[in-house]
Amino acid sequence: MNFFSKSNKKSKNKSSSDDEGDNASRKSTSSRTSPKKKSSSSASATSPSKSHRPRDKDENYRPDLGSSRNSRHSHRSSTHSSRHSYDKDTHPLNLPPDQLRRLSALSKMADAMDVDSEAPNSQPTSPPAQASMPGSFDAAKANGVNGTTEETGPVPPPHKSDPASPAAPAPPTPEDAEAFKTAGNKHYKAKEWKKAIEEYTKAVEAMPSSATYLSNRAAAYISNGQYLNALEDCLRADELDPNNPKILLRLARVYTSLGRPQEAIDTFERIQPPASAKDMAPAKAMLKFIGDAEDALKNGVTGSMALYALDQAEKYLGIGAPRPRKWQLMRGEAYLKMGTVNALGDAQNVAMNLLRNNGQDPEALVLRGRALYAQGDNEKAIQHFRQAISCDPDYRDAVKYLRLVQKLDRLKADGNAEFKAKRYQEAVDKYTEALEVDPLNKGTNSKLYRNRAVALVQMKEYARAISDCERAIALDPSYLAAKKTKANALGQSGNWEEAVREYKALAEADPSDASLAKEARKAELELKKSKRKDYYKILGVEKDADENQIKKAYRKQAIVHHPDKNPDDEHAAERFKDIGEAYETLSDPEKRARYDNGDDLVDPMEGFGGGGGMGGGMNIDPEILMQMFGAQMGGGGPRGGGGGGFHSFGGGGMPGGGRRGQPQGFPGGSDDDSGPPACKSNDRISGKQFDDTQLQWLRKVGMGFLFAGVLFPLDVLAITMFLMAGLYICIRL
């Protein structure tokens, strides 16, 4: 069936010549077969279901199928137009169907002339030639009927730019740069530094090779406190205009503001004519003070001189300019040289500020490690030294201090081990060797001196121990342990007066420490004991001598100092008497214990005056007082006899005694005048006598008053006694 029959009839009515051309075109199209079509036809020939269809009919029908959709659409749109009336610039897809088929046929005919013909049943040896004309169109391959969908379509028309699009901005001209500079000058005069910097930056971007614009922006940076940016602009301007005195003067001032006085002076020397002395004065003064600080640290002068010089140099820095790193390290070194607690804390602060800017700064790590080492924290100090070595293995200071601290720790630990083993001489040797490792470390050396003093006290070398304690205190005036060791050494050497003075000074400095007050009381007791007869010294024995040693010493001293053997010595008898007293006291364990405790030196009424505190200001140890009471109350019963009771009630109660078994007291007794003279004299003196029950009651009252005097202030005790006396009078009346 022919779908284009109607169209062909109309074409015949219009022109016979065109009809013949069309027929020729169809014949040419049907007679020519492409390699793709031959492949499909060969495949269809082998298929039994399609072998009955005629080849010529199938070929005439196939082009119409490939272009049926486009042909119908094109035919409807061009029914009222002529086939030959079209514009040459019209795109091939917009041509009428007949003209499109004609052009396609012509194109294929041209391709057939260049390609050799092949046998109908043979396979193609090469791919089909492509149409070289942009207007060519293969109707048989439309919609992918006999071809692939990857066929390249017609080239679209070229893109035309929009004439209304804006043009690229023109680059700034030197006139624009000058205008930016003028605007920047206005802001600079108005002290609007940030706006001035913005305008000068526009001028620099417009004219990067202008030294004037860079110098102007550097001036604005200086006024705004941005010295590093100002330095960069001045250096660039100096490269562009090396001998400009204005640029050189500005560069020298920037160097001074950043704390680089030597570079500033070198820049001043380049200025011609030479700069004025007023301009160069800040840089020269800064350089002088930095030199003074370096000399103070190098020559071992106190760190305070170096700190003063650094403070003076920092006055010439620019406002808001950071301290140079070198200056901060010098300040930390000065703090370490001072060695006080506050100074060591300041040294750590300097190191931490540097480490915040650069955590891998080996010099800052060593500075903090040295501060920790001076404070006695050797473990953390070693960690910092090792970290510094990891950052810079060639940094000699880190290696030096690491080895020093490790050696000092080892010697100190060895000395402590020897002391615990009671090898005191070996301990002293180790401490002495450790003191030679680092003579400048005040904190560690003060502890070493005190440790050696303790070992010397155990060796009874009190003079050397006192000297070591004084050295430790000189290195660390707040070292309490060294002061206590010194007081103990003074007392052990026999100088208890100085020991009491030392203990009292410590107790007054720290009233909250009860142990100091207790040590002071013990020292006072030892002072009193030192003023009495020293029985140990009389016999020539140590205080820890046993009974056999005391007995041997007594025999020896008695033979030597016997009066019969020393008739010409008037003091021989007195010495012999002292030897006997010493032996009598030290040979009796109870008397010796009381002698060692100083019980015979305690005054039970001492300190009752003055009020305040325990017992109105009593200064004796309460434990010693209770021991005294226990000794006095033990044995003898209530009526004396055998050494007990109150000493004021001798014998059997009141002075003169009384007869046992006979009541002597008021109101009983005999009415005659007979009796022992003592009783009569007692009656005349007192007028009354007391029986045993009343005497015991009186003793209890006396003991009660004595304990009340210990436990209560004097004023409370006086009021109580007054009330009791009044009550007694009322009862008696």
Secondary structure, DSSP 8 states (H G I E B T S, - for coil): --TTHHHHHHHHHH-HHHHHHHHHHHHHHHH---HHHHHHHHHHHH-GGGTTS-HHHHHHHHHHHHTHHHHHHHHHHTTTS-SS---TTS-GGGS-HHHHHHHHHHHHHHHHHHS----TTS--SS------STT---GGGGGGSSS-TT------------TTS--------HHHHHHHHHHHHHHHHTT-HHHHHHHHHHHHHH-TT-HHHHHHHHHHHHHTT-HHHHHHHHHHHHHHSTT-HHHHHHHHHHHHHTT-HHHHHHHHTT-SS---HHHHHHHHHHHHHHHHHHHHHHTT--HHHHHHHHHHHHTTS-TT----HHHHHHHHHHHHHH--HHHHHHHHHHHHHHHHH-TT-HHHHHHHHHHHHHTT-HHHHHHHHHHHHHH-TT-HHHHHHHHHHHHHHHHHHHHHHHHHTT-HHHHHHHHHHHHTT-TT-HHHHHHHHHHHHHHHHHTT-HHHHHHHHHHHHHH-TT-HHHHHHHHHHHHHTT-HHHHHHHHHHHHHH-TT-HHHHHHHHHHHHHHHHHHS--HHHHHT--TT--HHHHHHHHHHHHHHT-GGG-TT-TTHHHHHHHHHHHHHHHHSHHHHHHHHHTGGG--TTTT-TT--TTTTT--S-HHHHHHHHHHHHSSS-TT-SSS-S-TTS-SSSSTT---TTS--SSS-S-SSS-S-HHHHHHHHHHS----HHHHHHHHHHHHHHHHHHHHS-HHHHHHHHHHHHHHHHHHH-
